[in-house]
Amino acid sequence: MSLVDLFLRLDRAGPGDAESLRWALGVAGTRADARILDAGCGTGADTGMLLAAAPQGRVMALDAAPDFVALVASKYPAVSARQGDMAAPPRGPWDLIWSAGAVYNLGIGRALDAWRGVLAPGGRVAFSDLCWAGPARPQAVTDFFAAEGVAMRDAAALEAEVAAAGWRVLGARWIGRAGWARYYDPLEVALAGERDADLVAAFRAEIALWKRWGESYDYRLLVVEPA
Ligand SMILES: C[S@@+](CC[C@H](N)C(=O)[O-])C[C@H]1O[C@@H](n2cnc3c(N)ncnc32)[C@H](O)[C@@H]1O
């Protein structure tokens, strides 16, 4: 079974939860008539809540993976689900671009540059990304994520990347352990029925890393706007 097949059985493909999304919607001032782009929607972890937050607005869910897009379209008929590259987003304009755990694929500067031109006046971006969460810097964590192509940095460095791209931070918080458990608990269950030994080993190693060193890193959730 492929990675996509595994995730098609899960409703989250990264850390996050309803509570932190609600917080972001509040900081962003998302209104009932908001036009929202869920960039890198995966299997629609947050798409339903975004829809509920904007009953008089509209939600588009965008992902590079066609199977995820098809799943989201079937789960949420009211959403416009589209296969595509969030580096070249649909024109909008969007009052909110929400991107949970997907920005690392582009990098902060490239994502924010790509999104600036499709935001409505007063529009905001909310995204989550991996950071050191405390003073400990376990080498095992650095090495694990480096092998995935992700360089660890702290929350101040992340905010510096946002500022360097010409954006201002309106609010920032951690996703926290509940959001990781919301991702990893169902993933662990799904791995029990998975036959691809390499895939199982890779995810078990990631989950074991979090159980051992998870106090040292977290997803930082930021709400930002053009400066
Ligand atoms: C870690 S998953 C997070 C998915 C979802 N937001 C969640 O929290 O469960 C990252 C998602 O980004 C998508 N993705 C990666 N690069 C992309 C790109 N350039 N354009 C659109 N989607 C992309 C992947 O297919 C994947 O579904």
PDBQT file of the ligand as one rigid body, heavy atoms in Angstrom, charges set to zero:
ROOT
HETATM    1  C1  LIG A 301       1.404  16.904   5.926  1.00  0.00    +0.000 C 
HETATM    2  S1  LIG A 301       0.085  16.956   4.775  1.00  0.00    +0.000 S 
HETATM    3  C2  LIG A 301      -1.101  17.958   5.653  1.00  0.00    +0.000 C 
HETATM    4  C3  LIG A 301      -2.490  17.796   5.085  1.00  0.00    +0.000 C 
HETATM    5  C4  LIG A 301      -3.614  18.495   5.871  1.00  0.00    +0.000 C 
HETATM    6  N1  LIG A 301      -3.521  19.930   5.796  1.00  0.00    +0.000 N 
HETATM    7  C5  LIG A 301      -3.625  18.022   7.297  1.00  0.00    +0.000 C 
HETATM    8  O1  LIG A 301      -3.282  18.806   8.198  1.00  0.00    +0.000 OA
HETATM    9  O2  LIG A 301      -3.981  16.857   7.515  1.00  0.00    +0.000 OA
HETATM   10  C6  LIG A 301       0.676  18.019   3.499  1.00  0.00    +0.000 C 
HETATM   11  C7  LIG A 301      -0.212  18.058   2.261  1.00  0.00    +0.000 C 
HETATM   12  O3  LIG A 301       0.312  19.021   1.354  1.00  0.00    +0.000 OA
HETATM   13  C8  LIG A 301       0.149  18.525   0.030  1.00  0.00    +0.000 C 
HETATM   14  N2  LIG A 301       1.117  19.234  -0.810  1.00  0.00    +0.000 N 
HETATM   15  C9  LIG A 301       2.460  19.139  -0.796  1.00  0.00    +0.000 A 
HETATM   16  N3  LIG A 301       3.015  19.999  -1.685  1.00  0.00    +0.000 NA
HETATM   17  C10 LIG A 301       1.962  20.638  -2.292  1.00  0.00    +0.000 A 
HETATM   18  C11 LIG A 301       1.874  21.650  -3.299  1.00  0.00    +0.000 A 
HETATM   19  N4  LIG A 301       2.969  22.190  -3.846  1.00  0.00    +0.000 N 
HETATM   20  N5  LIG A 301       0.657  22.071  -3.659  1.00  0.00    +0.000 NA
HETATM   21  C12 LIG A 301      -0.463  21.542  -3.102  1.00  0.00    +0.000 A 
HETATM   22  N6  LIG A 301      -0.436  20.590  -2.136  1.00  0.00    +0.000 NA
HETATM   23  C13 LIG A 301       0.764  20.148  -1.737  1.00  0.00    +0.000 A 
HETATM   24  C14 LIG A 301       0.395  17.039   0.167  1.00  0.00    +0.000 C 
HETATM   25  O4  LIG A 301      -0.170  16.317  -0.913  1.00  0.00    +0.000 OA
HETATM   26  C15 LIG A 301      -0.276  16.742   1.493  1.00  0.00    +0.000 C 
HETATM   27  O5  LIG A 301      -1.630  16.402   1.327  1.00  0.00    +0.000 OA
ENDROOT
TORSDOF 0
